[in-house]
Amino acid sequence: MKFIEKLFGKRKKKEVIQESVLDFSELEDTVKTEAEKQESLLRPFVKDSYEEIKKVLKELEGTRKELLRAEPIEGASKRGEKLGDSNRDNVDSNLKLLHDKLKIPGNNSPTKASEFYAESRLLMKTFSDNTRKSLMYIKAIYPQEHQKINQGLANLEDALGELQSSVSEGNERIETLSNIVEEIHTIEGLQKEIEHSIKKIDDMESRYESLKSRLSKEESRLSELEISKEFERAKQLENAIHIVNTRTAEIESEARRLFTPLSKAISRMEKQDENEICVLSPENRKILKAIQDDPSTAIGYNLEPFFNVIKTRVESGELGLKDQMYDKTLKHIQTLVDKELTKTLNDQREESISEREGLLNELRGLSVHQKKEEIEREIKKQHKKIISTTHEIDSEKKNLDNLKEEIDNKRSLMLSNVHHVFGDNVQIRYENLR
């Protein structure tokens, strides 16, 4: 009977196999129990193998001592004896080293036995590499001892081989069982991550719905506000202000056009004043600056004294205007001296400004605009939060899909290992797991 059959028994042909189910929650205990069972089955075989190895090592140690006491065969030459003695010392030294280093473990663990076998094979190879030539030399001088050494080494190889054959399949099962335990822990960890991810998604979706509800309320508030009488009045005021602003801008443009024909003369008066060639009075300097900076305010001054100064300086030639510009400037001054023209324009401007201020004051008195801005800011804020939350949900769903794919792969790998150990008829039930 082969050893494996002796250990695990023959499989019956045409055996009817019924499917069995293992609960995931109980799988680790089942696997650990099976691993302990495997170790219990293997320990007696490991023990027996160790006893055999000890016996072989003891015999090999005796052979080593015999080699040291042995006499060369009759007829050996002096040179042959000399070579035999030096190589005998080498074989002796390596046999002693092999005996000292080949330490049998203090327990019968199958896993430890497998490690011991691997270390022993390395020691045997080292011994063979170091003594191959020496054994050839002593064969001719100490043939009987050489034969015993070869036999002892062969017996050691057999004993080690028997040890390995007794634990290899069992250790493979034990290692697979250990892998299953690791996979169980990995799956449990992934399941916790999945549950955490699902909770995060639920929380984020709840937050998303809450944000949508808030947004809807704010949009309803805005709609109600926009159909209110106060909001309608605010729109009317804004339109009225826009009309007044347009009218005021037209008046200011007209004011600028009034002074455009005098720009050459006014520019030269400004330079002469700056260079103190012909200094203006403070009042006239103020009017000149108003005409240059904001002509619409200049029409509010009494311009007749200022125009008389310009007229005098144009007529005297102080401003150096050419004939065509000279006549044009004097003619336009005469037009502007007519107070009704600038007064009417200034009255229109002041009336527009006053009307605009009244409209603005009424508009400022309405809280609807402030409310509208507050609601619009809140709507914008909720939109931003909704977009951010949507991205978070999408990202977490991708993470959840990856986790589910990973746990499926781990379950598949674990089931393959379970089939390898317990048979293809075994299935795993995952209760309360998604």
Secondary structure as the mmCIF struct_conf table of DSSP 4:
data_model
#
loop_
_struct_conf.conf_type_id
_struct_conf.id
_struct_conf.beg_label_comp_id
_struct_conf.beg_label_asym_id
_struct_conf.beg_label_seq_id
_struct_conf.end_label_comp_id
_struct_conf.end_label_asym_id
_struct_conf.end_label_seq_id
HELX_RH_AL_P HELX_RH_AL_P1 PHE A 3 PHE A 8
HELX_LH_PP_P HELX_LH_PP_P1 LYS A 10 LYS A 12
TURN_TY1_P TURN_TY1_P1 LYS A 13 LYS A 14
HELX_LH_PP_P HELX_LH_PP_P2 GLU A 15 GLU A 19
STRN STRN1 SER A 20 ASP A 23
HELX_RH_AL_P HELX_RH_AL_P2 PHE A 24 ARG A 69
HELX_LH_PP_P HELX_LH_PP_P3 ALA A 70 ILE A 73
TURN_TY1_P TURN_TY1_P2 GLU A 74 GLY A 75
HELX_RH_AL_P HELX_RH_AL_P3 LYS A 78 LYS A 101
HELX_LH_PP_P HELX_LH_PP_P4 LYS A 103 PRO A 105
BEND BEND1 GLY A 106 ASN A 107
HELX_RH_AL_P HELX_RH_AL_P4 PRO A 110 ILE A 141
HELX_RH_AL_P HELX_RH_AL_P5 PRO A 143 GLU A 226
TURN_TY1_P TURN_TY1_P3 ILE A 227 ILE A 227
BEND BEND2 SER A 228 SER A 228
HELX_RH_AL_P HELX_RH_AL_P6 LYS A 229 PHE A 259
HELX_RH_3T_P HELX_RH_3T_P1 THR A 260 LEU A 262
HELX_RH_AL_P HELX_RH_AL_P7 SER A 263 GLU A 274
TURN_TY1_P TURN_TY1_P4 ASN A 275 GLU A 276
BEND BEND3 ILE A 277 CYS A 278
HELX_LH_PP_P HELX_LH_PP_P5 VAL A 279 SER A 281
HELX_RH_AL_P HELX_RH_AL_P8 PRO A 282 ASP A 293
HELX_RH_AL_P HELX_RH_AL_P9 PRO A 295 ALA A 298
TURN_TY1_P TURN_TY1_P5 ILE A 299 GLY A 300
BEND BEND4 TYR A 301 TYR A 301
HELX_RH_AL_P HELX_RH_AL_P10 GLU A 304 GLU A 315
TURN_TY1_P TURN_TY1_P6 SER A 316 LEU A 319
HELX_RH_AL_P HELX_RH_AL_P11 ASP A 323 LEU A 336
TURN_TY1_P TURN_TY1_P7 VAL A 337 VAL A 337
HELX_RH_AL_P HELX_RH_AL_P12 LYS A 339 ARG A 364
TURN_TY1_P TURN_TY1_P8 GLY A 365 GLY A 365
BEND BEND5 SER A 367 SER A 367
HELX_RH_AL_P HELX_RH_AL_P13 VAL A 368 PHE A 422
TURN_TY1_P TURN_TY1_P9 ASP A 424 ASN A 425
STRN STRN2 VAL A 426 ARG A 429
TURN_TY1_P TURN_TY1_P10 GLU A 431 ASN A 432
#
